[in-house]
Amino acid sequence: MDKKVVVTGCSGFIGFHLSNSLLEADIQVIGIDSLNSAYDVKLKQKRLEKLDKNNNFTFFNYNLSQEDSLNEIKKYDISTIYHMAARAGVRQSFLDPQSYIEDNTYATANVVNFCKEIEIPEIILASTSSIYGDSGENLMVEEKDEKIKPPSVYASTKLSGESLSKIILEDTNTNLIISRFFTVYGPYGRPDMSILRFIHWIINEEKVKVFGNGEQQRSFTYIKDVVDALRRMSGLENSHTFNVGSNITVSLNEVIKLIEEFTGKNANIENLERAYKDPDVVRPNLEKINEAIGWEPTTEIQEGIEKTVSWYKENEDYLKDLVYVNE
C-alpha cells in the first residue's frame, strides 16, 4: 500500500497550494477540512473543486476540534501529516475567542494525539508570526520562545498549539516541525487579508480601507516560496521550529502603489483608526531555516503582486462577488 500524506485545512489558502504541489509530484494526498465560514466559503469550495480533479486526492469533511475525528483514516499508511488547518485573523479572534480555542488549540491537540497514537513519523505544524507581536527593529528568532508574549487571542491559541504539541510528542518517535508563517499572500489567497482586499477594491474602484497611516511594515511572503519551504521540511531527522517569511519588509502604502501600477488604476484610500494590537514591524530571522534546509524566499514583492493581480483578473467573474471582510 502506497504511503499517503495528510493535509489538514486542504481547502484553506496554504493547505490548498501545498496539496496541489504534492499532487503534481504524484504523491497521494488525504485532504481534511471542515469548510467553516471563517471567511467566504465559496473560495474554499473553488480550491476543493480543483483538488478533487486529481485521482490521487481523497477528501474528508472533518471538524478536527471533535475528539476521535480522525478515526476513519487510521486504516491508511500515513508518512506525514501537514497540519495547516486553523482559524486565522487577529481582530476577529477578540470577537469570537471560543471558535479560535476550538479550531486552533483543541484541534491541534487532537491531531497531535492521533500522531502519537498511531506513530506517524512526522507532523509539520502551521504556526504564525503573530505570536511575536511587534518586533520593532529586532529580527524574530525561534529559540527565544520564553520571551514571547502573544498579543492576541489568535496568537495565544497558536502558541498554545505549539506548546501542547511539544509536550504530547515528547519521548515519542514523531518529529515535530513547527513553521511560523509571516504574512503569506498570492493567488487563491484569503479575502480577509490586506493584499487581496486591496486588489479587489482598486480594480472595482471601491474605497481602499487602510487602518492607520499605512506605514506599518510587513514581511510579505509569496505562497510558492512557502510551499517550497514546507516540502523541504519533510524528512528531517530531528524536530525544529522555523520562521518562514521574508526579512525584507514592505509597507502597506508601498503595496498599494504596486497594485496601482499593475492594475492601471488609482486607489481611493480611506485611512481609518489604527487596528487594535496592530504591530508596526514584523521581521523574521531566517538563519536557522537557511542552514537546516537551504531555504530562503526568492519571489520579490513586485513579482508576487503582479502574479496575484493577474490571477484576480483571470478569475474576476467569481472573485468580485466574494465577501472581503477585514483582517
N, C-alpha and C positions, 0 to 999 in steps of 0.2 A: 504493500500500500504506500503510495506516494505521501511524503510529508506535506503538511499544509501550514500556511501562515495565517494567523488570525489577525484581522484589523478591526478593532472596535472603533465606533464612530466613522464607519466607512462612507457614510453619506455626508459627513462633515467636510470642511474645506481641506485640511491636511490629510485626513484619512482617505478621502476620495482620490487625491493625487497620488498618495502612497500606494493605494490599492491598484490604481491604474498602472503605475510603474512596475509593480510586482507582476501583474497580469501580462504586461508587454514582455516581461522576461520569462514568460511561460511558467510562472510559479502559481500553484493552486492557492487561492485565497478564500478564506471564510470571512465574510463581512458581517459585522454586527452593528445594529443601530436601532434606536428607539423612535427615530423620526419625530422627535419632540418639536415643540413650537417655540424654542428659544429665539429663533428668527424664522423668516418666511420659509415654510416647509416646501414650497414649490421648487425652490432651488435645490434642496436636498433630494427631492424626487427626480429632478433632472440629472443630478450626479448619479443617482442609483440606476436610472434607466441606462446610462452609458455603461456602467459596470456590468449590468445584467446581460449585456450583449455578448459577454465573453463566457465561453463554456467552462472555463476554469474557476469561475466565481460562484460561490454559494452564499446566499443571504439568509440571515436570521434576524427577525424583528424582536429584539430583547430589550427589556429595561434592566440594566445591569445593577441598579440600586436594590433590586429584589434578590434576596438570598437564593442560592441554587439556580439562578437564571441561566447558568452555563451548562447545566447537567446534560443537555441534549448533544453537546459537542464533545463529550468525554470519549465517544467512540472513535474519534479521529486521531491520527498520529500527527501531533502538532509540534513543530520545531520552534516556533517563535510566536509570541503574542506582542503585537504593537497596540498598546492601549492609548489610543488617540481620543477616545470619547470623553467629552467634558462639556460643561455648561460655562461658556465664556462671557466676558463683559463685566467691567468694573462697576459702572454706575448701577446697572440692573441688579447686581448682587446685593446692594444695600436695600433694594425694594423687595426682593424675594429671596432672603437668605436660606430658607429651608430647601428650596429647589437646588441651590448650589451645594449645600451639605449632602443632599441625597445623590446628586449626579456626579460630584467630584470626589467626595470623601467615602461615602458608603460604597459607591460603585467601584472605586479603585480598590478598596479593601476586599470586596468580593472577587474581583478579577485576580488579585494577588493571592488570595487564599486558594483559588482554583489552580493557579500555577504551582503552589506548594503541594496541594493535594495530589495532583497527577504528575508532578515532577517535570514541568515544562522547562526546557534547558535555559530559556532566556525570555525576559519581558523587557520591552523598550517602552518607557512611560513618558507620555507628554506632560510637561510642566510649563511654567511660564515665567517670563522676566518680571511680571507684575509683583512677584514676591520680593523683589529688591527695593521697590519704591523708587525714590528719586536718587539717582546715582551722582548727580552733580558732575564734577569733573573726574570722578573716580570710575575706573572700569570695574564692572561687576565680576567677581571671582568666585568660582564654585566652592572652594574649600572654606569660605568664611560663613558657612551656614549659621553658626552660632550668633552672628551679628545681625541676622535678618529679622526685621520686624515688619511683617506683611501689612500693607496699608489699607487693605480692603477685605471684604468678606470673600470675594472671589480668590484673591491671593492666599488668604488663610486656608481656604478649603484645598487649594492645590498643594500648599506646603504640608498640610496635614496628610494628604495623599502620599507625598514623598516619604514622610516620616513613618507612616504606617507600613508602607511597602518595605522600607529598610528593616523594620522590626520583625515583620511577618516572615521575611525571606532570610533573616539571619540564621546562619548554621544550616542552610539548605544548599543544594547544588544548582539553584536557579540564579543566573546572572541578572542583576537589575541595572539597566541603563536608563538614567533619567536625562531627558532632553528639555532644557529650558528655552522655549522659543521667544524670540524678540520680534514682535510686530510683523507677522507674516502677511504677504499680500500677493495678488496675482489673479489670473483667470479663475473663475468659479469661486472667487473669494466671498467672505461673509458680507452681506449687505448692511450689517450694523457697524462695520469698520470704516475708518475715515476715507481710504483711497477709493473704494468702490462707491461710497456715498458721494464723494466729490465728483467723480467721473459722471455719475448719474445726474447730479444736479447741474453740472456745467453743460453737458450735452443737451439736456432738456430745458436749459435756460431757466432753472429754478434758483432760488436763493441758496447760496452755499453757507451753511451754518458752521461757524468756527467758534469753538468755546475758548475764550481768551483771545490774545492778540495773534495767535498762530505761530509764534516764535519758539514754542516748545519743540524740542528735538526728539526724533525717534530713530531707532535702529531698524529701518525698513528692510525686510529680508524676503527675497523673491522665492516663491514656492518651489521652483525647480531646485534651487540650492538646498532648501530644507529637506526635500525628498532624497537628494543625494547624500546628505548627512545621515539621515535615518537608515538608508540602505547600507551605508558603510559601518554603522554601529553594530550590525548583526555579526555574530561570530567572535566577538571579543572574549578574551579568556577571563576577564575579571569585571566586577561591577564598577560603574563610573557615573559621574554626573557631569553633563556637558552643557555649556552655553551654545545655542545655535542662533546666530544673528550676525549682523554687520557691525563692525566697530567704526564705521563711518556714519555719522548721524546726519539727518536732514530735517529741516523744519517743515511744519505743515504748510507754511506760506510758499516754500520752495516747491513742494509737491503740487500745490495748486497752479503755480506758474508752468510747471511741466505739463500738466493736464491741459491747460490753456493752449500750450504750444502744439500738442498732439491732436487736440480736437478742433483747433482753429476758432475757438470761442472764448469770450471773456467771462470770467467768473463774477457773479454779483454777490459779493461777500457780505455776510451779516455777522458781525462779531458779537457773541453772547458772553454772559458771565462765565468765568473760568470754571471748569467742571470740578466737582469735589474730589480731592485726593489725586488730582491730575499732576503727574510729575513733569519736571522741566526737561531733564535729560536722562536717557536710559541707554547705556553703552556696555556691551559685553567684552570681557577679556576672552580671547579666543586661543590663547597659547595651549591650553590643555587639549582641546579638540583637534587642533592642528598637529600636535605631537602624537596623539593617540591614533588618529585615523586619517591624517593628512588632509583634513577638510578646511576650507575657507570659502566664503561666498565669492562667486565670480560674476554675478549679474549686477551691473551698476543700476542705480535708480532710474536713469534715463531710459535704459533698455527695458527694464521691468515695467515701467509705467506705459511706455509705448505699446508693449505687447498686451497689457491689460486693457488699454483703451481700444486697441484693435479687436480684442475678444468681445468687449462690450458692444461695439458697433456691429459685429457679425451676428450677435445674439440679441439685438435690441428689441426684437419682437416680443420676447417674454421678459427680458430683464427690466424693461421700462415699467412693467406692472408689478414688480416686487415691492414689498414694504421695506423702505430704507429707514430703519429706526436708528436712534443714536447709540453709539458705543458706550 
